[in-house]
């Protein structure tokens, strides 16, 4: 309560008990000050700007302090007396004990306020230092965690980079083997065409030489071997294409993961090197309540580990397929070469047999021609003999005819008559025998001529077969690709 004639700073109230724990929570200090002075408005003193506004107050229009002076309170409430400068007209307000108690209370409150203020300053200084150390430690822990995170990203980056290098090398190796396989598959077309053309040309053999011999059997086998090799090559080529797609897919996942980790490493490295004095630091209200994460360290590491394991699995499958293709190229080249040699051997044997048969036919043909000549000479001699015997027959028959003109008894069957008759029979029998022999000789000559024609035809057949096997087929088979071309190196 502010009384008439009192200063503004003289405020009297009941002494407050000393609290057991003066330092309340920082958040509750303002409210405690409000509870301590509930009837005052907190304003700054215009004449004393250096003094705290919580200590100097303006008196209320209805003061409630100094409850001991109830009469003056009633007077003030009932009627407002004008200011009277003569103190003798006024009654005595307080006793000396009240005055001493008021001073004692003010002294105690002053001491307590100073003590509380000192404790507050010390605790505040300690609190500031503790919080500063705590925040520094928290920031150091965050910086350390960011550094560890950068190291973890660097480790997985090195693992991904190593696996990518291995995968790129394996992909390049498989691509080279695939190209070799394609070249080897292309090289098999020429031997297959040669084998088929050999079969086609051998269909032009004539007569008895159009047989299903060993050469034809081996040629058909060669066609089957080449087709089988081509089928296996195409199958492995399809596998290589699919495996290359899988390898590139795994490599793409690694590259994407590596790109993400490079971006994350740049960001975390920038965060790791940020300091309180760094440029670009600012407030971002509410960012701590935004959780944009989609993984935890376990799933994050498992994702990269799964990518690496997938790449390793594809790389192992690629290496196995590459070895299979290498073995296939060697096996198919050996199979085609072995069959090629067997076909050539069959051709060589067949050509030798045909040449031997041709030589024998030529010998027989020469003998047959000689025999034909001899037979013709024999026929000519028989005809000449028949002509010669005809003269003897004419003489004998003429003699018999003349003797039929003998007169009467002179027609005697004498020895001359009998001999002439016998002579005619003998000459006629001789002529018939010679004519029979002439027919036989002519038949033999016809047979020899037929044999000659047969031998000549057979000789032409053998010559045609030799030309087909030796000139056409064997000349084409000289262009069979070598082993290096069959395995795709050339």
Helices and strands as residue ranges (DSSP letters): H 26-36, H 70-78, G 87-89, H 96-202, G 207-209, H 214-273, G 287-289, H 297-403, G 408-410, H 415-466, I 467-473, H 474-476, G 477-479, H 483-486
